[in-house]
Every structure is written in C-alpha cells, then in structure tokens.
Amino acid sequence: MKILEVMQKAKPNITEEEADFILWSRTPYPVGGITAKSLYQATRRFYRTIANHRHVCEFCDNLAQDNDTLCKRCAGAIRHENHNL
C-alpha cells in the first residue's frame, strides 16, 4: 500500500499537497521510521485538530498555546536557549 493510500483511509478526500505536508511535518519521516498505523494516526490527528479549531506545536505533537505555533514546553525551551546565547 502506498503512503497516499494509507492517508486516504484516514481522510478520503486528502489532496497530495496536504498528504505531503503531513508526511514531512507531522511524522518523523525521513529520519525516523513510519508505519501504516503511525501515518494513519498522524493524518487523523491533523484533521481532528483542524476540526476542533486547534493547532499543534511545530516541534512536537502537543497542543499549541492560544494564538501560537508552539506548546508551552517547546516555547519555554526556546526561551531558555535564547537566554543562554
């Protein structure tokens, strides 16, 4: 089964552009391994957050803070790193 076919099981009308975004930004691909199950879950999670008007962190899979692209943990880590420069 191809990657797009797995993602279509989670979201039948997914576009190639959306599938590409999810593959590269919401999974560990290409540095980490992915399975059909993890790809399906990433696709479902992505669309569930959109349906619920939420955002996930750009660095991890936690919910982002209000009006932000980072979760509290990642935002704190970045602030800490910038402070040490």
PEJO-V666040 format. One record per pair of residues at least 4 apart in sequence whose C-alpha atoms are under 7 Angstrom apart, sorted by sequence separation. I is the first residue (numbers start at 1). GAP is how many residues later the second one is. D is the distance in Angstrom with one decimal. If there is no record, write none. Layout:
BEGIN
I GAP D
I GAP D
END
This chain:
BEGIN
1 4 6.3
2 4 6.5
3 4 6.4
4 4 6.1
5 4 6.5
7 4 6.2
8 4 4.3
14 4 6.3
15 4 6.2
16 4 6.0
17 4 6.2
18 4 6.2
19 4 6.0
20 4 6.2
21 4 5.7
22 4 4.9
23 4 5.6
28 4 4.7
29 4 6.3
34 4 6.0
35 4 6.1
36 4 6.0
37 4 6.1
38 4 6.1
39 4 6.2
40 4 6.2
41 4 6.0
42 4 6.1
43 4 6.4
44 4 6.0
45 4 6.2
46 4 6.5
47 4 6.1
48 4 6.2
49 4 6.1
50 4 5.8
57 4 5.8
64 4 6.1
70 4 6.1
71 4 6.1
72 4 6.1
73 4 6.3
74 4 6.2
75 4 6.2
76 4 6.1
77 4 6.2
78 4 6.1
79 4 6.1
80 4 6.5
81 4 6.7
1 5 6.9
8 5 6.7
14 5 6.6
22 5 6.9
24 5 6.0
28 5 6.7
29 5 6.6
34 5 6.5
49 5 4.9
56 5 5.8
57 5 5.7
64 5 5.6
65 5 6.3
70 5 5.7
8 6 6.2
23 6 6.6
49 6 6.1
56 6 5.7
57 6 5.8
64 6 4.8
65 6 5.2
56 7 4.4
57 7 4.7
64 7 4.0
65 7 6.3
55 8 6.0
56 8 4.8
63 8 5.8
55 9 5.5
62 9 6.1
58 11 5.9
7 12 7.0
57 12 5.3
58 12 5.9
56 13 6.9
57 13 4.3
55 14 6.9
57 14 5.2
4 15 6.7
27 15 6.8
26 16 6.3
22 21 6.6
6 30 6.3
10 30 5.8
7 32 6.8
7 33 5.6
10 33 6.3
6 34 6.2
10 34 5.7
7 36 6.2
END
